[in-house]
């Protein structure tokens, strides 16, 4: 039997559907930490399956630091316009722009391998994989540029 409070907490923390959260809790025999690991493993597998799918939609996110001395543009791609308009996708684009502004990556590989500034236990690539698991589409950072005075 799945604890409803754990189910709600898992759903809120991950953004993944109730059905998938329930399956993960059942597989983990009610252990919350294990359920998170199960969902992460499923997210990685899902991202792997979707990585060859075309990403013809997306957004360009602009960010300017409050000092006015750093600006960033991020081209974040997905498969459909529906997902491009989703709040979670928009938020991901903003988080990646903040990452670029704060950490000044030299290349795409550098960006994806950097520890995420708001949670150093995961990388930017992990953040994107989580979004793929949540939104169900391939997502990639096509390009970015950072300007600094």
Order of alpha helices (4+ residues) and beta strands (2+ residues): alpha-alpha-alpha-beta-beta-alpha-alpha-alpha-beta-beta-alpha-beta
